[in-house]
Amino acid sequence: MATEIERKFLVNPRSGSRQNGIRKSTFMEQFYLARDPWVRVRIAGDNAKLTIKGPGNLVRAEFEYDIPVEDAEAMRPLGKGTIVKTRHLVPYGDHLWEVDQFHGSLDGLWLAEIELKTADEHFELPDWAGREVTEDGRYANAYLVEHGIPKETRS
Amino acid sequence: MATEIERKFLVNPRSGSRQNGIRKSTFMEQFYLARDPWVRVRIAGDNAKLTIKGPGNLVRAEFEYDIPVEDAEAMRPLGKGTIVKTRHLVPYGDHLWEVDQFHGSLDGLWLAEIELKTADEHFELPDWAGREVTEDGRYANAYLVEHGIPKETRS
């Protein structure tokens, strides 16, 4: 088990610099087998993971296991709420940001996440980072896929 | 992914022979993280498994992964419907039966399962095996833990 400490930010849509310094971009598909707790399947290339997440936003228990891609694909009919996105890894200061560019029904949405070692760890905020939405449940992936992009963020 | 083909029987409570020829007995605890699909955690000694089961009774998709026991124990607060039972492995004819002796709130209940390679595979029925309950949802572990032992089986 790991404890995940993660902060999440909107990405300013007009900022061109969000794409500067991308180290790696990975296309991924994910869906949910369950909620409360979240049981998520994610397929990225020839890699698949099964993840269980406990309650909470900023800090929560997380259990993650590699599974065969064939298993993950065979689980599709058991899943709900498919999300497809490209995850860009963007180094900034001492941290590596995960900047998600959503596709499909969430096309146009970008969200940036940073994983921290402690809840009060200091980090530098890139100029493309907008409002923090760590505690805003509307920006949880599982909520987004059911309710779409929140009005305030639609361009 | 595996396809699980399993038939399930009541165990005659008056039959002394059900305990004859037990090869191995293992105490196990299991609980559910989700239903539809079932996501089950099982701890048996120093071994833990995370299992996802698709819909169906006789034949269903099953995905099973070994996980660290510490993970399984840390998942307890996320789980529902804890069952404790002793699983007796009993060879009979060409097959190995799993005979479950339930404890706790299901104390007194015994159920026997046999795993088959095909849905119509022949097997010998031990004299201690009672009515088949493969398609009787009341004898699914997850149903039992919520509703208790069905009236017909209470002694």
Interface residues (C-beta under 8 A of the other chain):
Chain A: M1 L33 A34 R35 D36 P37 V39 L50 I52 G54 A61 F63 Y65 I67 E70 D71 A74 M75 P77 L78
Chain B: M1 L33 A34 R35 D36 P37 V39 L50 I52 G54 A61 F63 Y65 I67 E70 D71 A74 M75 P77 L78
